[in-house]
Amino acid sequence: MSRNKQTVETYLDGFRKNDHAQILSCLTDDIEWTVFGAFHLKGKQAYDEAIDGPGFVGPPRLEVVRMVEQDDVVMAELTGSATRDTGEVMRMSMAEVFVMRDGKIAQRRAWVIELKENDHR
């Protein structure tokens, strides 16, 4: 596995455990995180504050469907679920683009689709 893919795997593992230190160790200091339709932020402190996500409790459950790499970009298709603070479980499908620099994530660009009926809707 390439260094970049290993960093993304370590990063995702950190999210699965809600391990802020592990997640942040995978990021550049000037990290940019965009979840299209939701937010954009810059810097490790802002990133750290956004990890837990308002309205959610506990770490998400994430599964990698596939991961591909070209040059310094890793793209991942993920499925998962997260528990809302109401107890409701949100199922989701995600596309993630990780722009890498020197083996760390410099940009995370995410598209998150909530699934309410089945695996595609």
CYANA upper distance limits for C-alpha pairs under 8 A (distance plus 0.5 A):
  1 MET  CA      5 LYS  CA      6.83
  1 MET  CA      6 GLN  CA      6.86
  2 SER  CA      6 GLN  CA      6.62
  3 ARG  CA      7 THR  CA      6.72
  3 ARG  CA    103 GLY  CA      6.61
  4 ASN  CA      8 VAL  CA      6.91
  4 ASN  CA     72 ASP  CA      7.98
  4 ASN  CA     74 VAL  CA      7.63
  4 ASN  CA    100 MET  CA      7.37
  4 ASN  CA    103 GLY  CA      5.78
  4 ASN  CA    104 LYS  CA      7.62
  5 LYS  CA      9 GLU  CA      6.66
  5 LYS  CA     67 MET  CA      8.41
  5 LYS  CA     69 GLU  CA      7.98
  5 LYS  CA     74 VAL  CA      7.23
  6 GLN  CA     10 THR  CA      6.61
  7 THR  CA     11 TYR  CA      6.55
  7 THR  CA     26 CYS  CA      6.61
  7 THR  CA    103 GLY  CA      7.24
  7 THR  CA    104 LYS  CA      7.08
  7 THR  CA    105 ILE  CA      8.23
  8 VAL  CA     12 LEU  CA      6.63
  8 VAL  CA     26 CYS  CA      8.11
  8 VAL  CA     74 VAL  CA      8.37
  8 VAL  CA     98 PHE  CA      8.25
  8 VAL  CA    105 ILE  CA      8.20
  9 GLU  CA     13 ASP  CA      6.59
 10 THR  CA     14 GLY  CA      6.73
 10 THR  CA     22 GLN  CA      7.93
 10 THR  CA     23 ILE  CA      8.04
 10 THR  CA     26 CYS  CA      7.91
 11 TYR  CA     15 PHE  CA      7.04
 11 TYR  CA     22 GLN  CA      7.25
 11 TYR  CA     23 ILE  CA      5.46
 11 TYR  CA     26 CYS  CA      6.46
 12 LEU  CA     16 ARG  CA      6.79
 12 LEU  CA     23 ILE  CA      8.11
 12 LEU  CA     62 LEU  CA      8.09
 13 ASP  CA     17 LYS  CA      6.91
 14 GLY  CA     18 ASN  CA      6.28
 14 GLY  CA     19 ASP  CA      5.37
 14 GLY  CA     20 HIS  CA      7.36
 14 GLY  CA     21 ALA  CA      8.49
 14 GLY  CA     22 GLN  CA      5.79
 14 GLY  CA     23 ILE  CA      5.59
 15 PHE  CA     19 ASP  CA      6.83
 15 PHE  CA     20 HIS  CA      8.17
 15 PHE  CA     23 ILE  CA      7.16
 15 PHE  CA     51 ILE  CA      8.49
 15 PHE  CA     59 PRO  CA      6.87
 15 PHE  CA     60 PRO  CA      7.43
 16 ARG  CA     59 PRO  CA      5.97
 16 ARG  CA     60 PRO  CA      6.27
 16 ARG  CA     61 ARG  CA      6.46
 16 ARG  CA     62 LEU  CA      7.16
 17 LYS  CA     59 PRO  CA      6.57
 18 ASN  CA     52 ASP  CA      8.12
 18 ASN  CA     58 GLY  CA      7.76
 18 ASN  CA     59 PRO  CA      5.70
 19 ASP  CA     23 ILE  CA      6.82
 20 HIS  CA     24 LEU  CA      6.52
 20 HIS  CA     48 ASP  CA      7.23
 20 HIS  CA     51 ILE  CA      7.99
 21 ALA  CA     25 SER  CA      6.55
 22 GLN  CA     26 CYS  CA      7.38
 23 ILE  CA     27 LEU  CA      7.70
 24 LEU  CA     44 LYS  CA      7.39
 24 LEU  CA     48 ASP  CA      7.71
 26 CYS  CA    104 LYS  CA      5.73
 26 CYS  CA    105 ILE  CA      6.57
 27 LEU  CA     31 ILE  CA      6.64
 27 LEU  CA     44 LYS  CA      8.00
 27 LEU  CA    104 LYS  CA      5.67
 27 LEU  CA    105 ILE  CA      5.16
 27 LEU  CA    106 ALA  CA      6.66
 28 THR  CA     44 LYS  CA      8.19
 28 THR  CA    101 ARG  CA      8.10
 28 THR  CA    104 LYS  CA      6.31
 28 THR  CA    105 ILE  CA      6.42
 28 THR  CA    106 ALA  CA      5.73
 29 ASP  CA     43 GLY  CA      6.43
 29 ASP  CA     44 LYS  CA      6.19
 29 ASP  CA    106 ALA  CA      8.47
 30 ASP  CA     42 LYS  CA      6.89
 30 ASP  CA     43 GLY  CA      5.25
 30 ASP  CA     44 LYS  CA      7.31
 30 ASP  CA    106 ALA  CA      7.23
 31 ILE  CA     42 LYS  CA      6.17
 31 ILE  CA     43 GLY  CA      5.56
 31 ILE  CA     44 LYS  CA      6.81
 31 ILE  CA     47 TYR  CA      8.33
 31 ILE  CA    105 ILE  CA      7.44
 31 ILE  CA    106 ALA  CA      5.17
 31 ILE  CA    107 GLN  CA      6.02
 31 ILE  CA    108 ARG  CA      8.23
 32 GLU  CA     40 HIS  CA      7.74
 32 GLU  CA     41 LEU  CA      6.22
 32 GLU  CA     42 LYS  CA      4.97
 32 GLU  CA     43 GLY  CA      6.94
 32 GLU  CA    106 ALA  CA      6.92
 32 GLU  CA    107 GLN  CA      5.22
 32 GLU  CA    108 ARG  CA      6.77
 33 TRP  CA     40 HIS  CA      6.12
 33 TRP  CA     41 LEU  CA      5.86
 33 TRP  CA     42 LYS  CA      6.98
 33 TRP  CA     47 TYR  CA      7.84
 33 TRP  CA    107 GLN  CA      6.34
 33 TRP  CA    108 ARG  CA      5.25
 33 TRP  CA    109 ARG  CA      6.50
 33 TRP  CA    110 ALA  CA      8.41
 34 THR  CA     38 ALA  CA      8.32
 34 THR  CA     39 PHE  CA      6.28
 34 THR  CA     40 HIS  CA      4.76
 34 THR  CA     41 LEU  CA      7.04
 34 THR  CA    107 GLN  CA      8.50
 34 THR  CA    108 ARG  CA      6.77
 34 THR  CA    109 ARG  CA      5.41
 34 THR  CA    110 ALA  CA      6.62
 35 VAL  CA     39 PHE  CA      5.89
 35 VAL  CA     40 HIS  CA      6.93
 35 VAL  CA    109 ARG  CA      6.58
 35 VAL  CA    110 ALA  CA      5.19
 35 VAL  CA    111 TRP  CA      6.38
 35 VAL  CA    112 VAL  CA      7.75
 36 PHE  CA     40 HIS  CA      8.34
 36 PHE  CA    109 ARG  CA      8.00
 36 PHE  CA    110 ALA  CA      6.79
 36 PHE  CA    111 TRP  CA      6.18
 36 PHE  CA    112 VAL  CA      8.29
 41 LEU  CA     46 ALA  CA      6.98
 41 LEU  CA     47 TYR  CA      7.45
 42 LYS  CA     46 ALA  CA      6.83
 42 LYS  CA     47 TYR  CA      7.49
 43 GLY  CA     47 TYR  CA      6.70
 44 LYS  CA     48 ASP  CA      6.44
 45 GLN  CA     49 GLU  CA      6.80
 46 ALA  CA     50 ALA  CA      6.85
 47 TYR  CA     51 ILE  CA      6.79
 50 ALA  CA     54 PRO  CA      8.27
 52 ASP  CA     56 PHE  CA      7.47
 52 ASP  CA     57 VAL  CA      7.86
 52 ASP  CA     58 GLY  CA      8.13
 52 ASP  CA     59 PRO  CA      7.98
 55 GLY  CA     84 ARG  CA      6.12
 55 GLY  CA     85 ASP  CA      5.83
 56 PHE  CA     82 ALA  CA      7.47
 56 PHE  CA     83 THR  CA      6.19
 56 PHE  CA     84 ARG  CA      4.63
 56 PHE  CA     85 ASP  CA      5.44
 57 VAL  CA     82 ALA  CA      8.22
 57 VAL  CA     83 THR  CA      6.29
 57 VAL  CA     84 ARG  CA      6.39
 57 VAL  CA     85 ASP  CA      5.96
 58 GLY  CA     82 ALA  CA      8.21
 58 GLY  CA     83 THR  CA      7.42
 59 PRO  CA     82 ALA  CA      7.48
 60 PRO  CA     80 GLY  CA      7.46
 60 PRO  CA     81 SER  CA      6.26
 60 PRO  CA     82 ALA  CA      5.00
 60 PRO  CA     83 THR  CA      7.71
 61 ARG  CA     80 GLY  CA      5.65
 61 ARG  CA     81 SER  CA      5.74
 61 ARG  CA     82 ALA  CA      6.81
 62 LEU  CA     78 LEU  CA      7.09
 62 LEU  CA     79 THR  CA      6.40
 62 LEU  CA     80 GLY  CA      4.88
 62 LEU  CA     81 SER  CA      7.31
 63 GLU  CA     78 LEU  CA      6.01
 63 GLU  CA     79 THR  CA      5.83
 63 GLU  CA     80 GLY  CA      6.47
 64 VAL  CA     76 ALA  CA      7.38
 64 VAL  CA     77 GLU  CA      6.61
 64 VAL  CA     78 LEU  CA      5.10
 64 VAL  CA     79 THR  CA      7.16
 65 VAL  CA     76 ALA  CA      7.93
 65 VAL  CA     77 GLU  CA      5.86
 65 VAL  CA     78 LEU  CA      5.83
 65 VAL  CA     79 THR  CA      7.43
 66 ARG  CA     76 ALA  CA      6.24
 66 ARG  CA     77 GLU  CA      5.89
 66 ARG  CA     78 LEU  CA      7.79
 67 MET  CA     74 VAL  CA      7.42
 67 MET  CA     75 MET  CA      6.10
 67 MET  CA     76 ALA  CA      4.81
 67 MET  CA     77 GLU  CA      6.96
 68 VAL  CA     74 VAL  CA      6.23
 68 VAL  CA     75 MET  CA      5.82
 68 VAL  CA     76 ALA  CA      7.02
 69 GLU  CA     73 VAL  CA      6.17
 69 GLU  CA     74 VAL  CA      4.86
 69 GLU  CA     75 MET  CA      6.73
 70 GLN  CA     74 VAL  CA      7.08
 72 ASP  CA     99 VAL  CA      6.53
 72 ASP  CA    100 MET  CA      5.57
 72 ASP  CA    101 ARG  CA      7.36
 73 VAL  CA     97 VAL  CA      7.41
 73 VAL  CA     98 PHE  CA      6.18
 73 VAL  CA     99 VAL  CA      5.17
 73 VAL  CA    100 MET  CA      6.39
 74 VAL  CA     97 VAL  CA      6.47
 74 VAL  CA     98 PHE  CA      5.60
 74 VAL  CA     99 VAL  CA      7.10
 74 VAL  CA    100 MET  CA      8.04
 75 MET  CA     95 ALA  CA      7.88
 75 MET  CA     96 GLU  CA      6.14
 75 MET  CA     97 VAL  CA      5.07
 75 MET  CA     98 PHE  CA      6.66
 76 ALA  CA     95 ALA  CA      6.41
 76 ALA  CA     96 GLU  CA      5.65
 76 ALA  CA     97 VAL  CA      7.09
 77 GLU  CA     93 SER  CA      8.16
 77 GLU  CA     94 MET  CA      6.35
 77 GLU  CA     95 ALA  CA      5.27
 77 GLU  CA     96 GLU  CA      6.94
 78 LEU  CA     93 SER  CA      6.43
 78 LEU  CA     94 MET  CA      5.50
 78 LEU  CA     95 ALA  CA      6.84
 78 LEU  CA     96 GLU  CA      8.25
 79 THR  CA     91 ARG  CA      8.30
 79 THR  CA     92 MET  CA      6.32
 79 THR  CA     93 SER  CA      5.07
 79 THR  CA     94 MET  CA      6.58
 80 GLY  CA     91 ARG  CA      6.37
 80 GLY  CA     92 MET  CA      5.88
 80 GLY  CA     93 SER  CA      7.02
 81 SER  CA     89 VAL  CA      6.99
 81 SER  CA     90 MET  CA      5.84
 81 SER  CA     91 ARG  CA      4.75
 81 SER  CA     92 MET  CA      6.28
 82 ALA  CA     89 VAL  CA      6.17
 82 ALA  CA     90 MET  CA      5.77
 82 ALA  CA     91 ARG  CA      7.18
 83 THR  CA     87 GLY  CA      6.46
 83 THR  CA     88 GLU  CA      6.32
 83 THR  CA     89 VAL  CA      4.92
 83 THR  CA     90 MET  CA      6.61
 84 ARG  CA     88 GLU  CA      5.84
 84 ARG  CA     89 VAL  CA      6.55
 84 ARG  CA     90 MET  CA      7.46
 90 MET  CA    114 GLU  CA      7.25
 90 MET  CA    115 LEU  CA      7.87
 90 MET  CA    116 LYS  CA      8.30
 91 ARG  CA    114 GLU  CA      6.41
 91 ARG  CA    115 LEU  CA      5.80
 91 ARG  CA    116 LYS  CA      7.54
 92 MET  CA    112 VAL  CA      7.13
 92 MET  CA    113 ILE  CA      5.95
 92 MET  CA    114 GLU  CA      4.93
 92 MET  CA    115 LEU  CA      5.62
 93 SER  CA    112 VAL  CA      6.51
 93 SER  CA    113 ILE  CA      5.76
 93 SER  CA    114 GLU  CA      7.10
 93 SER  CA    115 LEU  CA      7.50
 94 MET  CA    110 ALA  CA      7.45
 94 MET  CA    111 TRP  CA      6.05
 94 MET  CA    112 VAL  CA      5.07
 94 MET  CA    113 ILE  CA      6.70
 95 ALA  CA    110 ALA  CA      6.28
 95 ALA  CA    111 TRP  CA      5.72
 95 ALA  CA    112 VAL  CA      7.25
 96 GLU  CA    108 ARG  CA      7.41
 96 GLU  CA    109 ARG  CA      6.23
 96 GLU  CA    110 ALA  CA      5.03
 96 GLU  CA    111 TRP  CA      7.01
 97 VAL  CA    107 GLN  CA      8.30
 97 VAL  CA    108 ARG  CA      6.28
 97 VAL  CA    109 ARG  CA      5.51
 97 VAL  CA    110 ALA  CA      6.88
 98 PHE  CA    105 ILE  CA      6.60
 98 PHE  CA    106 ALA  CA      7.89
 98 PHE  CA    107 GLN  CA      6.20
 98 PHE  CA    108 ARG  CA      5.26
 98 PHE  CA    109 ARG  CA      7.00
 99 VAL  CA    105 ILE  CA      6.39
 99 VAL  CA    106 ALA  CA      6.11
 99 VAL  CA    107 GLN  CA      5.43
 99 VAL  CA    108 ARG  CA      7.02
100 MET  CA    104 LYS  CA      5.88
100 MET  CA    105 ILE  CA      5.06
100 MET  CA    106 ALA  CA      5.82
100 MET  CA    107 GLN  CA      7.49
101 ARG  CA    105 ILE  CA      6.81
101 ARG  CA    106 ALA  CA      6.41
114 GLU  CA    121 ARG  CA      8.47
115 LEU  CA    119 ASP  CA      7.03
115 LEU  CA    120 HIS  CA      7.10
115 LEU  CA    121 ARG  CA      5.74
116 LYS  CA    121 ARG  CA      6.69
117 GLU  CA    121 ARG  CA      5.95
